[in-house]
Amino acid sequence: MARTRSFDETAALDAAAAQFRVYGYADTSTEQLCEAAGVRRSSLYNAFQSKDELFVRALERYVETTGAAQALVLEDAELDGMSRLRGVLDLILAEEDEAAADGHAAGCMVVGSRMTPDVQGRDERVGRLLDKSLDRQLSLLAHAVGVGQRDGTVRNDISPREAALLVVSAISGVRVLAQAGIRADELRRVAMATLDGLRP
């Protein structure tokens, strides 16, 4: 019979993701992870075996939760297409606003992992998770663009996929600029300028 764990595994994954997304894999220590999760090192490694395994599991959880939050907006039938696109950018900007109030950028496990090839090289699951996340995000965004093209809120002279890629580049850009210390009001203006380029 398996030993009952003394902590909530999902909460531990969320706590780990919160550290990895801000500090990255290399600059997140085991001590930070234990403190964030509120568990002892032995408990953490009994559950996840290694820092590498914890990273992969936290990334999987992060991709799942952020994807679900974006899907709620992008599949909202009560919103026009442009409002769906703006809603996704508002999610990202709200995270950055909240993090800035705490003195740091929100970070992003997906962007950070993409920009750090050795992280992907540690475990082939990382690349698969990143690719799956991007495919899903592009599909949801392209669908929202198509809705906007039909309801007249998004211009028709751009393919839904290219428009989706433009929004993804804005999201990634916001994350990187926030890490560079760009102010929240500037981030918002840059993000909204991207959407202005998609309006008829």
Helices and strands as residue ranges (DSSP letters): H 9-23, H 30-37, H 41-48, H 51-74, H 81-101, H 109-114, H 117-122, H 124-151, H 160-179, H 184-196
